[in-house]
């Protein structure tokens, strides 16, 4: 159980960092890009939770 929670924390932090980098690189005014990236982030997190769960 401890390994799974550690993996969740590590993968979550990596995804958060990648999304933060992508958002900072793109123009913050473009709402479509932000919404798309949020959807992609949700899909990634659900995929990872399925793989680890």
ZIVENZI-V317936 format. One record per backbone hydrogen bond with DSSP energy under -0.5 kcal/mol. NH is the residue of the N-H (numbers start at 0). CO is the residue of the C=O. If there is no record, write none. Layout:
# ZIVENZI-V317936
nh=NH co=CO
nh=NH co=CO
This chain:
# ZIVENZI-V317936
nh=4 co=0
nh=5 co=1
nh=6 co=2
nh=7 co=3
nh=8 co=4
nh=9 co=5
nh=10 co=6
nh=11 co=7
nh=12 co=8
nh=13 co=9
nh=14 co=10
nh=15 co=11
nh=16 co=12
nh=17 co=13
nh=18 co=14
nh=19 co=15
nh=20 co=16
nh=21 co=17
nh=22 co=18
nh=23 co=19
nh=24 co=20
nh=25 co=21
nh=29 co=26
nh=30 co=28
nh=33 co=29
nh=34 co=30
nh=35 co=31
nh=36 co=32
nh=37 co=33
nh=38 co=34
nh=39 co=35
nh=40 co=36
nh=41 co=37
nh=42 co=38
nh=43 co=39
nh=44 co=40
nh=45 co=41
nh=46 co=42
nh=47 co=43
nh=48 co=44
nh=49 co=45
nh=50 co=46
nh=51 co=47
nh=52 co=48
